[in-house]
Amino acid sequence: MAINSHAFGRVTLTDDDAKKFSRQIKFGRSSATAKMSVQRGQKLNDDFKSGGKVTIQVRPRKKDKVVD
């Protein structure tokens, strides 16, 4: 079981990893969050193609809980 990467961007999955990936492709279901992310990305892509630029705002990070 291994994931091999190559200098020119090729990735090869072997044994169990290849079987698991194949099952995910055939039977996997995307979450609502993933679907929303794709929609936002498509809108950004359309905006970039039509206007040549996009603006992305980064939300502030949620503060980590402090454990005593």
C-alpha distances in whole Angstrom, upper triangle without the diagonal:
4,7,10,13,16,20,22,20,17,13,11,8,5,5,6,6,8,10,11,12,14,16,17,18,20,21,21,24,25,27,31,30,28,30,33,31,31,34,35,33,35,38,38,37,40,42,40,41,45,46,44,43,41,42,39,40,38,38,39,37,37,38,36,37,39,38,41
4,6,10,13,16,18,16,14,10,8,6,5,7,8,7,9,12,12,12,15,17,17,18,21,22,21,24,25,27,30,29,27,29,32,29,29,33,33,31,33,36,35,34,38,39,38,39,42,43,41,40,38,39,36,38,35,36,37,35,36,37,35,36,38,37,40
4,7,10,14,15,13,10,7,6,5,6,9,10,7,9,12,12,11,14,16,16,17,20,21,20,23,23,25,28,27,24,27,29,27,26,30,30,28,30,33,32,31,34,36,34,35,39,39,37,36,35,36,33,35,33,34,35,32,34,35,33,35,37,37,40
4,7,10,12,10,8,6,5,7,8,12,13,11,11,15,15,14,16,19,19,19,22,24,23,26,26,28,31,29,26,29,31,28,28,31,32,29,31,34,32,31,34,36,34,35,38,39,37,36,35,36,34,35,34,35,36,34,36,37,35,38,39,39,42
4,7,8,7,6,4,6,9,11,15,16,14,14,17,18,16,18,21,20,20,23,25,24,26,26,28,31,29,26,28,30,27,26,30,30,27,28,32,30,28,32,34,31,32,36,36,33,33,32,33,31,33,31,33,34,33,35,36,35,37,39,39,42
4,6,6,5,6,8,12,14,18,20,17,17,20,21,19,21,24,23,23,26,28,27,29,29,31,33,31,28,30,32,29,28,31,31,28,30,33,31,29,32,34,31,32,36,36,33,33,33,34,32,34,33,35,36,35,37,39,37,40,42,42,45
4,6,7,9,12,15,18,21,23,20,20,24,24,22,24,27,26,25,29,31,30,32,31,33,35,33,30,32,33,30,29,32,32,28,30,33,30,28,32,33,30,31,34,35,32,31,31,33,31,34,32,35,36,35,37,39,38,41,42,43,46
4,6,9,12,16,18,22,24,21,20,24,24,21,23,26,25,24,27,30,28,30,29,31,34,32,28,30,32,28,27,30,30,26,27,30,28,26,29,31,28,28,32,32,29,29,30,31,30,33,32,34,36,35,38,39,39,42,44,45,48
4,6,10,13,16,20,21,18,17,21,21,18,20,23,22,21,24,26,25,27,26,28,30,28,25,26,28,25,23,27,27,23,24,27,26,24,27,29,26,26,30,31,28,27,27,29,28,30,29,32,33,32,35,37,36,39,41,42,45
4,7,10,13,17,18,15,14,18,19,16,17,21,20,18,22,24,23,25,25,27,30,28,25,27,29,26,24,28,28,25,26,29,28,25,29,31,28,28,32,33,30,30,30,32,30,33,32,34,35,34,36,38,37,40,42,43,46
4,7,10,14,15,12,11,15,15,13,14,18,17,16,19,22,21,23,23,25,28,26,23,25,27,25,23,27,27,24,26,29,28,26,29,31,29,30,33,34,32,31,31,32,30,32,31,33,34,33,34,36,35,38,40,40,44
4,7,10,12,9,8,12,13,11,13,16,16,16,18,21,20,23,23,26,29,28,25,27,29,27,25,29,30,27,28,32,31,29,32,34,33,33,36,38,35,35,34,35,33,35,34,36,37,35,37,39,37,39,41,42,45
4,7,8,6,5,9,10,8,10,13,13,14,16,18,18,21,22,24,27,27,23,26,28,26,25,29,30,27,29,32,32,30,33,35,34,34,38,39,37,36,35,36,34,36,34,35,37,35,36,38,36,38,40,40,43
4,6,6,5,8,10,10,11,14,15,16,17,19,19,23,24,26,30,29,26,29,32,29,29,32,33,31,32,36,35,34,37,39,38,38,42,43,41,40,39,40,38,39,37,38,40,37,38,40,38,40,42,41,44
4,6,5,6,9,10,11,13,15,16,17,18,19,23,24,27,30,30,27,30,33,31,30,34,35,33,34,38,37,36,39,42,40,41,44,46,44,43,42,42,40,41,39,40,41,39,39,41,39,40,42,42,45
4,5,5,6,9,10,11,12,14,15,16,16,20,22,24,28,27,25,27,30,29,28,32,33,32,33,36,36,35,38,41,40,40,44,45,43,42,41,41,38,40,38,38,39,36,37,38,36,37,39,39,42
4,5,5,6,9,10,11,12,14,15,15,18,19,22,25,25,22,25,27,26,25,29,30,28,30,33,33,32,35,37,36,37,40,41,39,38,37,37,35,36,34,35,36,33,34,36,34,35,37,37,40
4,6,5,6,9,10,11,12,14,14,18,19,22,26,25,22,24,28,26,25,28,30,28,29,33,32,31,34,36,35,36,39,41,39,38,37,38,35,37,35,36,38,36,36,38,37,38,40,40,44
4,5,5,6,9,10,11,12,13,17,19,21,25,25,23,25,28,27,26,29,31,29,30,34,34,33,35,38,37,38,41,42,41,40,39,40,37,39,37,37,39,37,37,39,37,39,41,41,44
4,5,5,6,9,10,10,10,14,16,18,22,22,20,22,25,24,23,27,28,27,28,31,32,31,34,36,36,36,39,41,39,38,37,37,35,36,34,34,36,33,34,36,34,35,38,37,41
4,5,5,6,9,10,10,13,14,17,21,20,18,20,23,21,20,24,26,24,25,28,29,28,30,33,32,32,36,37,36,35,33,34,32,33,32,32,34,32,33,35,33,35,38,38,41
4,5,5,6,9,9,13,15,18,22,22,19,21,24,23,22,25,27,25,26,29,30,29,31,34,33,33,36,38,37,37,35,36,34,36,34,35,37,35,36,38,37,39,41,41,45
4,5,5,6,7,11,13,16,20,21,18,20,23,23,22,25,27,26,26,30,31,30,32,35,35,35,38,40,39,38,36,37,35,36,35,35,37,35,35,37,36,37,40,40,43
4,6,5,5,8,10,13,17,17,15,16,20,19,18,21,23,22,23,26,27,26,29,31,31,32,35,36,35,35,33,33,31,32,31,31,33,31,32,34,33,34,37,37,41
4,6,6,9,10,14,17,18,15,16,19,19,17,20,22,21,21,25,26,25,27,30,29,29,32,34,34,33,31,33,30,32,31,32,34,33,33,36,35,37,40,40,44
4,6,9,12,15,18,20,17,17,21,21,19,22,25,24,24,27,28,27,29,32,32,32,35,37,36,36,34,36,33,35,34,35,37,35,36,39,38,39,42,42,46
4,7,10,13,16,18,16,16,20,20,19,22,24,24,24,27,29,28,30,33,33,33,36,38,37,37,35,36,33,35,34,34,36,34,34,37,36,37,40,40,44
4,7,10,13,14,12,13,17,17,16,19,21,21,21,25,26,25,27,30,30,31,33,35,35,34,32,32,30,31,30,30,32,30,30,33,32,34,37,37,41
4,7,10,12,10,10,14,15,14,16,19,19,20,22,24,24,26,28,29,29,32,34,33,32,30,30,28,29,28,28,30,29,29,32,31,32,36,36,40
4,7,8,6,7,10,11,11,13,15,15,16,19,20,21,22,25,26,26,29,30,30,29,26,27,24,25,24,24,27,26,26,29,28,30,34,34,38
4,5,5,6,9,10,11,13,14,15,17,19,20,21,23,25,26,27,29,30,30,29,26,26,23,23,22,22,24,23,23,26,26,27,31,32,35
4,5,5,6,9,10,11,12,14,15,17,19,20,21,23,24,26,27,29,29,27,24,24,21,22,21,20,23,22,22,25,26,27,31,32,36
4,5,5,6,9,10,11,12,14,15,17,18,20,21,22,24,26,27,27,25,22,21,18,18,18,17,19,19,19,22,23,24,28,30,33
4,5,5,6,9,10,11,12,14,15,16,18,20,21,22,24,26,25,24,21,21,18,19,18,18,21,20,21,24,24,27,30,32,35
4,5,5,6,9,10,11,13,14,15,17,19,20,21,23,24,25,23,20,21,19,20,20,20,23,23,23,27,27,30,33,35,39
4,5,5,6,9,10,11,12,14,15,17,18,20,21,22,23,21,18,18,16,17,17,17,20,20,21,25,26,28,32,33,37
4,5,5,6,9,10,11,12,14,15,16,18,20,21,21,19,16,16,14,15,15,15,18,18,20,23,24,27,30,32,36
4,5,5,6,9,10,10,12,14,15,16,18,20,20,18,16,17,15,17,17,18,22,22,23,27,28,30,34,36,40
4,5,5,6,9,10,11,12,14,15,17,18,19,18,15,16,15,17,18,19,22,23,24,28,29,32,35,37,41
4,5,5,6,9,10,11,12,14,15,16,17,15,12,12,11,13,14,15,19,20,22,25,27,30,33,36,39
4,5,5,6,9,10,10,12,14,15,15,13,11,12,11,14,15,16,20,21,23,26,28,31,34,36,40
4,5,5,6,9,10,10,12,14,14,14,12,14,14,16,18,20,23,24,26,30,32,34,38,40,44
4,5,5,6,9,10,11,12,13,12,10,12,12,15,17,19,22,24,26,30,31,34,38,40,44
4,5,5,6,9,10,10,11,9,7,9,9,12,14,17,20,22,25,28,30,33,36,39,42
4,5,5,6,9,10,10,9,8,11,12,15,17,20,24,25,28,31,33,36,39,41,45
4,5,5,6,8,10,10,10,13,14,17,20,22,26,28,30,33,35,38,42,44,48
4,6,5,6,7,7,7,10,12,15,18,20,24,26,29,32,34,37,40,43,47
4,6,5,5,5,6,9,11,15,18,21,24,26,29,32,34,38,41,43,47
4,6,6,8,9,13,15,19,21,24,28,30,33,36,38,41,44,47,50
4,6,8,10,13,16,19,23,25,29,31,34,37,39,42,45,48,52
4,6,8,11,14,17,21,24,27,29,32,35,38,41,44,47,50
4,7,11,14,17,20,23,26,29,32,35,37,40,43,46,49
4,7,10,13,16,20,23,25,28,31,33,37,39,42,46
4,7,10,13,16,19,22,25,28,30,34,36,39,43
4,7,10,13,16,19,22,25,27,31,33,36,40
4,6,10,13,15,18,21,24,27,30,33,36
4,6,9,12,15,18,21,24,27,30,33
4,6,9,12,15,17,21,23,27,30
4,6,9,12,15,18,21,24,27
4,6,9,12,15,18,21,24
4,6,9,12,15,18,21
4,6,9,12,15,19
4,6,9,12,15
4,6,9,13
4,6,10
4,6
4
